[in-house]
Amino acid sequence: MKKVILSAALAIVFLAACKNETAPTADPAPTPPPVEDPAPPAAPEPRTSSSSSTTTTTTTTEENPDGTSVSIGSDGVNVSTKKGTNTNDVNLSTETKKVEVKTTRD
């Protein structure tokens, strides 16, 4: 008998605690006015000249520029670094199972 009364009291407590109450909702924020897209600026007129001129461009390329290069392939990894006259070459090869490091200082 005590179990039945205790179970009923427990059921009433659970029902009271689990009521579907909805919290009052706040008013949604007002929507901002739509953005007006201004017209893009007019394109400038192309310039044309009646006289012709010749421009000569010369380019110079370094044979071996400073920097680092990394090559990764199925045969291994090669990392080369050059800074001024100092060069470092690191080769990791899967064919010969060895690590080769070369350092050159001129």
C-alpha positions, 0 to 999 in steps of 0.5 A: 500500500505504501508503494502505491501511494509513493508511486502516485505521489512521484507520478504527480510530481513528475507530471507537474514538473514536466508541464509544457510551458513555453517561455514568452518570446521576445519580439524579433529584431526589425529587419533592416532596410534593403541596401541600394546598389549604386550604379558602377562608375562609367568606364573610362574612354580608351586612349589612342595616340596617332604616333607610334613608339617602340619600347625595348624590354630587357630581362635578366634571369638568375641561373640559380636563384636563392630559395628552397625547392622540394621534390617528392616522388615515388623514388624519394624526397629531394630538398635543395636550399641555396642562400648566396654561395651556400647550397644544401642538398638532402636526398632521401631515396627508397631505392638505395635505402640511404640518406645523402646530405651535401653541403657546399660553401664557396 
